[in-house]
Each structure stands twice: as structure tokens, then as C-alpha cells.
Amino acid sequence: MDLSSIIIGFIAVICGFRVFLTQSRARKLLYLCCLNFCIAALIALYIKSPMGGLASIVYLISSTLSSNAIAYTLEQMKKIE
């Protein structure tokens, strides 16, 4: 393990705790996005091949799309209420 993996892992752990400790849904989504970026970076660092980079890109895109879908749904629910 190198220093960058340890730092990214530490940030991911902090974001994971913040997701469960935060009451605001908007902040939870921000922490989830940060956690997804950390996971994508760790995938790219651990799998040292072009396939690891591709897996990291696919994970990042799919997690970003799901976060955007959740944020859009929450915004629509606010408009309905």
C-alpha cells in the first residue's frame, strides 16, 4: 500500500461515517458522491491495468448517474409537497 491509497481510504471512511451521522439528505448525497469518487480512485489504484482504469470509469459514471437520479427525485418530491 502506498500513501495515496491510505489517504484516499481514510477519506472514504470519514465520508462513510458522515453519511450515517448527517441528518440532511442533501448532505448525505454529497458525502455519497465523495465516497463514490474515493472508491473509483481505489479501484484504479489497486488494479494496475487498463481494465482497472476502465472498471473505475464505469463505476464512477454509474454512481454519478445514480446520485443525480436520487437528487432529482428528492427535488421533485419537494415540489410536490
N, CA, C and O atoms as a Tinker XYZ file with bonds, in Angstrom:
   324  protein
     1  N      0.846000   -1.180000    0.000000    73     2
     2  CA     0.000000    0.000000    0.000000    64     1     3
     3  C      0.889000    1.238000    0.000000    63     2     4     5
     4  O      1.890000    1.316000    0.711000    81     3
     5  N      0.494000    2.179000   -0.804000    73     3     6
     6  CA     1.233000    3.428000   -0.820000    64     5     7
     7  C      0.448000    4.502000   -0.061000    63     6     8     9
     8  O     -0.685000    4.279000    0.367000    81     7
     9  N      1.062000    5.642000    0.091000    73     7    10
    10  CA     0.472000    6.717000    0.893000    64     9    11
    11  C     -0.830000    7.232000    0.298000    63    10    12    13
    12  O     -1.762000    7.556000    1.033000    81    11
    13  N     -0.903000    7.311000   -1.027000    73    11    14
    14  CA    -2.125000    7.832000   -1.649000    64    13    15
    15  C     -3.319000    6.914000   -1.381000    63    14    16    17
    16  O     -4.428000    7.398000   -1.159000    81    15
    17  N     -3.106000    5.605000   -1.400000    73    15    18
    18  CA    -4.197000    4.670000   -1.101000    64    17    19
    19  C     -4.666000    4.801000    0.344000    63    18    20    21
    20  O     -5.862000    4.714000    0.623000    81    19
    21  N     -3.738000    5.007000    1.249000    73    19    22
    22  CA    -4.093000    5.168000    2.663000    64    21    23
    23  C     -4.884000    6.453000    2.877000    63    22    24    25
    24  O     -5.874000    6.459000    3.609000    81    23
    25  N     -4.455000    7.536000    2.246000    73    23    26
    26  CA    -5.157000    8.813000    2.394000    64    25    27
    27  C     -6.562000    8.726000    1.806000    63    26    28    29
    28  O     -7.526000    9.177000    2.425000    81    27
    29  N     -6.678000    8.143000    0.607000    73    27    30
    30  CA    -7.997000    8.004000   -0.015000    64    29    31
    31  C     -8.891000    7.088000    0.816000    63    30    32    33
    32  O    -10.081000    7.364000    0.969000    81    31
    33  N     -8.341000    6.015000    1.348000    73    31    34
    34  CA    -9.112000    5.126000    2.211000    64    33    35
    35  C     -9.583000    5.813000    3.482000    63    34    36    37
    36  O    -10.706000    5.589000    3.934000    81    35
    37  N     -8.725000    6.653000    4.063000    73    35    38
    38  CA    -9.096000    7.407000    5.259000    64    37    39
    39  C    -10.234000    8.383000    4.952000    63    38    40    41
    40  O    -11.175000    8.509000    5.736000    81    39
    41  N    -10.146000    9.067000    3.818000    73    39    42
    42  CA   -11.212000    9.987000    3.411000    64    41    43
    43  C    -12.513000    9.215000    3.192000    63    42    44    45
    44  O    -13.586000    9.691000    3.562000    81    43
    45  N    -12.422000    8.029000    2.592000    73    43    46
    46  CA   -13.618000    7.214000    2.354000    64    45    47
    47  C    -14.276000    6.799000    3.666000    63    46    48    49
    48  O    -15.502000    6.804000    3.776000    81    47
    49  N    -13.470000    6.442000    4.654000    73    47    50
    50  CA   -14.018000    6.046000    5.960000    64    49    51
    51  C    -14.721000    7.235000    6.619000    63    50    52    53
    52  O    -15.808000    7.086000    7.177000    81    51
    53  N    -14.100000    8.408000    6.554000    73    51    54
    54  CA   -14.723000    9.605000    7.130000    64    53    55
    55  C    -16.051000    9.899000    6.434000    63    54    56    57
    56  O    -17.049000   10.186000    7.095000    81    55
    57  N    -16.065000    9.829000    5.111000    73    55    58
    58  CA   -17.310000   10.077000    4.371000    64    57    59
    59  C    -18.377000    9.041000    4.716000    63    58    60    61
    60  O    -19.558000    9.369000    4.822000    81    59
    61  N    -17.956000    7.800000    4.889000    73    59    62
    62  CA   -18.909000    6.758000    5.270000    64    61    63
    63  C    -19.557000    7.028000    6.615000    63    62    64    65
    64  O    -20.765000    6.851000    6.776000    81    63
    65  N    -18.753000    7.458000    7.586000    73    63    66
    66  CA   -19.316000    7.821000    8.886000    64    65    67
    67  C    -20.242000    9.029000    8.777000    63    66    68    69
    68  O    -21.298000    9.064000    9.409000    81    67
    69  N    -19.848000   10.013000    7.978000    73    67    70
    70  CA   -20.657000   11.224000    7.841000    64    69    71
    71  C    -22.006000   10.941000    7.191000    63    70    72    73
    72  O    -22.997000   11.604000    7.497000    81    71
    73  N    -22.046000    9.957000    6.295000    73    71    74
    74  CA   -23.320000    9.590000    5.665000    64    73    75
    75  C    -24.313000    9.141000    6.725000    63    74    76    77
    76  O    -25.488000    9.505000    6.676000    81    75
    77  N    -23.844000    8.352000    7.681000    73    75    78
    78  CA   -24.749000    7.841000    8.712000    64    77    79
    79  C    -25.031000    8.848000    9.822000    63    78    80    81
    80  O    -26.065000    8.759000   10.483000    81    79
    81  N    -24.132000    9.800000   10.036000    73    79    82
    82  CA   -24.319000   10.761000   11.118000    64    81    83
    83  C    -25.080000   12.016000   10.704000    63    82    84    85
    84  O    -25.614000   12.717000   11.563000    81    83
    85  N    -25.139000   12.309000    9.428000    73    83    86
    86  CA   -25.776000   13.530000    8.947000    64    85    87
    87  C    -27.280000   13.320000    8.824000    63    86    88    89
    88  O    -27.736000   12.271000    8.369000    81    87
    89  N    -28.036000   14.314000    9.228000    73    87    90
    90  CA   -29.492000   14.244000    9.145000    64    89    91
    91  C    -30.025000   14.743000    7.799000    63    90    92    93
    92  O    -31.056000   14.262000    7.329000    81    91
    93  N    -29.340000   15.695000    7.180000    73    91    94
    94  CA   -29.793000   16.304000    5.937000    64    93    95
    95  C    -29.574000   15.356000    4.759000    63    94    96    97
    96  O    -28.486000   14.806000    4.584000    81    95
    97  N    -30.617000   15.175000    3.960000    73    95    98
    98  CA   -30.498000   14.303000    2.795000    64    97    99
    99  C    -29.551000   14.887000    1.757000    63    98   100   101
   100  O    -28.815000   14.150000    1.101000    81    99
   101  N    -29.566000   16.204000    1.607000    73    99   102
   102  CA   -28.689000   16.847000    0.631000    64   101   103
   103  C    -27.221000   16.612000    0.988000    63   102   104   105
   104  O    -26.405000   16.318000    0.115000    81   103
   105  N    -26.894000   16.741000    2.255000    73   103   106
   106  CA   -25.509000   16.494000    2.682000    64   105   107
   107  C    -25.132000   15.023000    2.549000    63   106   108   109
   108  O    -23.990000   14.697000    2.225000    81   107
   109  N    -26.094000   14.136000    2.799000    73   107   110
   110  CA   -25.816000   12.717000    2.626000    64   109   111
   111  C    -25.432000   12.423000    1.179000    63   110   112   113
   112  O    -24.523000   11.635000    0.921000    81   111
   113  N    -26.133000   13.065000    0.230000    73   111   114
   114  CA   -25.809000   12.852000   -1.175000    64   113   115
   115  C    -24.410000   13.360000   -1.501000    63   114   116   117
   116  O    -23.686000   12.735000   -2.275000    81   115
   117  N    -24.029000   14.490000   -0.913000    73   115   118
   118  CA   -22.675000   14.999000   -1.140000    64   117   119
   119  C    -21.621000   14.032000   -0.612000    63   118   120   121
   120  O    -20.618000   13.775000   -1.278000    81   119
   121  N    -21.850000   13.498000    0.580000    73   119   122
   122  CA   -20.897000   12.545000    1.144000    64   121   123
   123  C    -20.871000   11.240000    0.351000    63   122   124   125
   124  O    -19.816000   10.622000    0.211000    81   123
   125  N    -22.029000   10.817000   -0.171000    73   123   126
   126  CA   -22.067000    9.622000   -1.004000    64   125   127
   127  C    -21.289000    9.828000   -2.301000    63   126   128   129
   128  O    -20.600000    8.920000   -2.765000    81   127
   129  N    -21.400000   11.021000   -2.887000    73   127   130
   130  CA   -20.634000   11.314000   -4.104000    64   129   131
   131  C    -19.136000   11.274000   -3.808000    63   130   132   133
   132  O    -18.362000   10.722000   -4.590000    81   131
   133  N    -18.732000   11.850000   -2.694000    73   131   134
   134  CA   -17.327000   11.821000   -2.305000    64   133   135
   135  C    -16.871000   10.389000   -2.070000    63   134   136   137
   136  O    -15.768000   10.016000   -2.469000    81   135
   137  N    -17.698000    9.595000   -1.434000    73   135   138
   138  CA   -17.374000    8.193000   -1.193000    64   137   139
   139  C    -17.235000    7.435000   -2.512000    63   138   140   141
   140  O    -16.352000    6.589000   -2.654000    81   139
   141  N    -18.105000    7.739000   -3.475000    73   139   142
   142  CA   -18.011000    7.090000   -4.781000    64   141   143
   143  C    -16.722000    7.468000   -5.505000    63   142   144   145
   144  O    -16.108000    6.626000   -6.160000    81   143
   145  N    -16.312000    8.728000   -5.390000    73   143   146
   146  CA   -15.046000    9.137000   -6.006000    64   145   147
   147  C    -13.878000    8.397000   -5.354000    63   146   148   149
   148  O    -12.942000    7.984000   -6.039000    81   147
   149  N    -13.931000    8.232000   -4.051000    73   147   150
   150  CA   -12.865000    7.500000   -3.352000    64   149   151
   151  C    -12.808000    6.047000   -3.803000    63   150   152   153
   152  O    -11.726000    5.508000   -4.034000    81   151
   153  N    -13.948000    5.425000   -3.926000    73   151   154
   154  CA   -13.980000    4.029000   -4.349000    64   153   155
   155  C    -13.456000    3.886000   -5.772000    63   154   156   157
   156  O    -12.699000    2.961000   -6.065000    81   155
   157  N    -13.854000    4.799000   -6.659000    73   155   158
   158  CA   -13.351000    4.751000   -8.034000    64   157   159
   159  C    -11.835000    4.933000   -8.074000    63   158   160   161
   160  O    -11.145000    4.267000   -8.846000    81   159
   161  N    -11.325000    5.831000   -7.245000    73   159   162
   162  CA    -9.871000    6.045000   -7.198000    64   161   163
   163  C     -9.155000    4.813000   -6.659000    63   162   164   165
   164  O     -8.098000    4.439000   -7.168000    81   163
   165  N     -9.714000    4.186000   -5.643000    73   163   166
   166  CA    -9.086000    2.977000   -5.094000    64   165   167
   167  C     -9.109000    1.821000   -6.090000    63   166   168   169
   168  O     -8.167000    1.031000   -6.146000    81   167
   169  N    -10.178000    1.719000   -6.872000    73   167   170
   170  CA   -10.226000    0.692000   -7.915000    64   169   171
   171  C     -9.101000    0.921000   -8.916000    63   170   172   173
   172  O     -8.393000   -0.011000   -9.297000    81   171
   173  N     -8.946000    2.177000   -9.339000    73   171   174
   174  CA    -7.903000    2.495000  -10.319000    64   173   175
   175  C     -6.507000    2.264000   -9.744000    63   174   176   177
   176  O     -5.603000    1.856000  -10.473000    81   175
   177  N     -6.318000    2.518000   -8.453000    73   175   178
   178  CA    -5.000000    2.327000   -7.848000    64   177   179
   179  C     -4.664000    0.856000   -7.611000    63   178   180   181
   180  O     -3.510000    0.454000   -7.753000    81   179
   181  N     -5.655000    0.060000   -7.252000    73   179   182
   182  CA    -5.379000   -1.339000   -6.932000    64   181   183
   183  C     -5.245000   -2.208000   -8.170000    63   182   184   185
   184  O     -4.402000   -3.105000   -8.198000    81   183
   185  N     -6.051000   -1.966000   -9.190000    73   183   186
   186  CA    -5.983000   -2.759000  -10.413000    64   185   187
   187  C     -5.120000   -1.980000  -11.401000    63   186   188   189
   188  O     -5.602000   -1.081000  -12.090000    81   187
   189  N     -3.877000   -2.326000  -11.459000    73   187   190
   190  CA    -2.909000   -1.564000  -12.254000    64   189   191
   191  C     -2.847000   -2.100000  -13.678000    63   190   192   193
   192  O     -1.837000   -2.654000  -14.112000    81   191
   193  N     -3.947000   -1.922000  -14.387000    73   191   194
   194  CA    -4.005000   -2.323000  -15.786000    64   193   195
   195  C     -5.030000   -1.433000  -16.484000    63   194   196   197
   196  O     -5.781000   -0.721000  -15.817000    81   195
   197  N     -5.071000   -1.460000  -17.799000    73   195   198
   198  CA    -6.110000   -0.681000  -18.494000    64   197   199
   199  C     -7.523000   -1.120000  -18.100000    63   198   200   201
   200  O     -8.446000   -0.306000  -18.083000    81   199
   201  N     -7.685000   -2.390000  -17.788000    73   199   202
   202  CA    -9.003000   -2.870000  -17.369000    64   201   203
   203  C     -9.402000   -2.268000  -16.025000    63   202   204   205
   204  O    -10.586000   -2.023000  -15.792000    81   203
   205  N     -8.442000   -2.024000  -15.139000    73   203   206
   206  CA    -8.735000   -1.363000  -13.868000    64   205   207
   207  C     -9.193000    0.063000  -14.080000    63   206   208   209
   208  O    -10.113000    0.534000  -13.410000    81   207
   209  N     -8.552000    0.752000  -15.014000    73   207   210
   210  CA    -8.985000    2.110000  -15.346000    64   209   211
   211  C    -10.378000    2.121000  -15.933000    63   210   212   213
   212  O    -11.185000    2.995000  -15.616000    81   211
   213  N    -10.666000    1.147000  -16.792000    73   211   214
   214  CA   -11.998000    1.050000  -17.382000    64   213   215
   215  C    -13.046000    0.733000  -16.317000    63   214   216   217
   216  O    -14.131000    1.314000  -16.320000    81   215
   217  N    -12.730000   -0.177000  -15.418000    73   215   218
   218  CA   -13.663000   -0.512000  -14.339000    64   217   219
   219  C    -13.913000    0.706000  -13.454000    63   218   220   221
   220  O    -15.038000    0.940000  -13.012000    81   219
   221  N    -12.870000    1.472000  -13.201000    73   219   222
   222  CA   -13.004000    2.672000  -12.382000    64   221   223
   223  C    -13.897000    3.705000  -13.066000    63   222   224   225
   224  O    -14.745000    4.323000  -12.421000    81   223
   225  N    -13.707000    3.889000  -14.367000    73   223   226
   226  CA   -14.518000    4.853000  -15.121000    64   225   227
   227  C    -15.984000    4.421000  -15.145000    63   226   228   229
   228  O    -16.878000    5.245000  -14.950000    81   227
   229  N    -16.232000    3.144000  -15.382000    73   227   230
   230  CA   -17.605000    2.641000  -15.422000    64   229   231
   231  C    -18.272000    2.809000  -14.059000    63   230   232   233
   232  O    -19.429000    3.223000  -13.978000    81   231
   233  N    -17.546000    2.490000  -12.992000    73   231   234
   234  CA   -18.107000    2.656000  -11.644000    64   233   235
   235  C    -18.421000    4.118000  -11.362000    63   234   236   237
   236  O    -19.485000    4.434000  -10.830000    81   235
   237  N    -17.498000    5.015000  -11.716000    73   235   238
   238  CA   -17.694000    6.440000  -11.458000    64   237   239
   239  C    -18.890000    6.981000  -12.224000    63   238   240   241
   240  O    -19.694000    7.722000  -11.659000    81   239
   241  N    -19.025000    6.632000  -13.481000    73   239   242
   242  CA   -20.154000    7.115000  -14.288000    64   241   243
   243  C    -21.469000    6.585000  -13.747000    63   242   244   245
   244  O    -22.429000    7.342000  -13.603000    81   243
   245  N    -21.527000    5.293000  -13.445000    73   243   246
   246  CA   -22.792000    4.728000  -12.951000    64   245   247
   247  C    -23.169000    5.275000  -11.581000    63   246   248   249
   248  O    -24.348000    5.508000  -11.316000    81   247
   249  N    -22.193000    5.483000  -10.708000    73   247   250
   250  CA   -22.524000    6.035000   -9.393000    64   249   251
   251  C    -22.931000    7.501000   -9.487000    63   250   252   253
   252  O    -23.787000    7.955000   -8.728000    81   251
   253  N    -22.329000    8.243000  -10.408000    73   251   254
   254  CA   -22.725000    9.637000  -10.605000    64   253   255
   255  C    -24.138000    9.726000  -11.150000    63   254   256   257
   256  O    -24.919000   10.572000  -10.714000    81   255
   257  N    -24.472000    8.867000  -12.093000    73   255   258
   258  CA   -25.835000    8.860000  -12.636000    64   257   259
   259  C    -26.860000    8.504000  -11.565000    63   258   260   261
   260  O    -27.935000    9.102000  -11.510000    81   259
   261  N    -26.536000    7.543000  -10.724000    73   259   262
   262  CA   -27.491000    7.177000   -9.676000    64   261   263
   263  C    -27.642000    8.295000   -8.651000    63   262   264   265
   264  O    -28.747000    8.531000   -8.161000    81   263
   265  N    -26.553000    8.988000   -8.317000    73   263   266
   266  CA   -26.651000   10.110000   -7.378000    64   265   267
   267  C    -27.481000   11.245000   -7.966000    63   266   268   269
   268  O    -28.273000   11.877000   -7.267000    81   267
   269  N    -27.290000   11.495000   -9.258000    73   267   270
   270  CA   -28.086000   12.533000   -9.906000    64   269   271
   271  C    -29.561000   12.164000   -9.951000    63   270   272   273
   272  O    -30.420000   13.030000   -9.788000    81   271
   273  N    -29.862000   10.893000  -10.169000    73   271   274
   274  CA   -31.254000   10.443000  -10.176000    64   273   275
   275  C    -31.892000   10.604000   -8.798000    63   274   276   277
   276  O    -33.047000   11.014000   -8.688000    81   275
   277  N    -31.144000   10.283000   -7.763000    73   275   278
   278  CA   -31.662000   10.443000   -6.404000    64   277   279
   279  C    -31.898000   11.921000   -6.099000    63   278   280   281
   280  O    -32.933000   12.281000   -5.538000    81   279
   281  N    -30.943000   12.778000   -6.465000    73   279   282
   282  CA   -31.093000   14.211000   -6.206000    64   281   283
   283  C    -32.280000   14.780000   -6.968000    63   282   284   285
   284  O    -33.021000   15.603000   -6.430000    81   283
   285  N    -32.470000   14.358000   -8.202000    73   283   286
   286  CA   -33.603000   14.833000   -8.995000    64   285   287
   287  C    -34.923000   14.390000   -8.373000    63   286   288   289
   288  O    -35.874000   15.168000   -8.304000    81   287
   289  N    -34.975000   13.150000   -7.926000    73   287   290
   290  CA   -36.198000   12.631000   -7.289000    64   289   291
   291  C    -36.507000   13.391000   -6.007000    63   290   292   293
   292  O    -37.667000   13.713000   -5.748000    81   291
   293  N    -35.495000   13.683000   -5.203000    73   291   294
   294  CA   -35.727000   14.449000   -3.978000    64   293   295
   295  C    -36.233000   15.852000   -4.282000    63   294   296   297
   296  O    -37.095000   16.371000   -3.572000    81   295
   297  N    -35.705000   16.463000   -5.327000    73   295   298
   298  CA   -36.151000   17.812000   -5.709000    64   297   299
   299  C    -37.614000   17.767000   -6.188000    63   298   300   301
   300  O    -38.399000   18.663000   -5.878000    81   299
   301  N    -37.960000   16.750000   -6.920000    73   299   302
   302  CA   -39.350000   16.621000   -7.393000    64   301   303
   303  C    -40.293000   16.373000   -6.214000    63   302   304   305
   304  O    -41.425000   16.856000   -6.218000    81   303
   305  N    -39.841000   15.635000   -5.220000    73   303   306
   306  CA   -40.678000   15.390000   -4.040000    64   305   307
   307  C    -40.914000   16.681000   -3.261000    63   306   308   309
   308  O    -41.992000   16.872000   -2.697000    81   307
   309  N    -39.918000   17.569000   -3.224000    73   307   310
   310  CA   -40.093000   18.860000   -2.554000    64   309   311
   311  C    -41.131000   19.707000   -3.280000    63   310   312   313
   312  O    -41.915000   20.410000   -2.643000    81   311
   313  N    -41.140000   19.642000   -4.611000    73   311   314
   314  CA   -42.113000   20.414000   -5.388000    64   313   315
   315  C    -43.527000   19.895000   -5.172000    63   314   316   317
   316  O    -44.476000   20.679000   -5.163000    81   315
   317  N    -43.680000   18.593000   -5.000000    73   315   318
   318  CA   -44.991000   18.008000   -4.791000    64   317   319
   319  C    -45.536000   18.385000   -3.419000    63   318   320   321
   320  O    -46.727000   18.660000   -3.274000    81   319
   321  N    -44.675000   18.398000   -2.424000    73   319   322
   322  CA   -45.096000   18.710000   -1.050000    64   321   323
   323  C    -45.329000   20.163000   -0.965000    63   322   324
   324  O    -45.692000   20.669000    0.097000    81   323
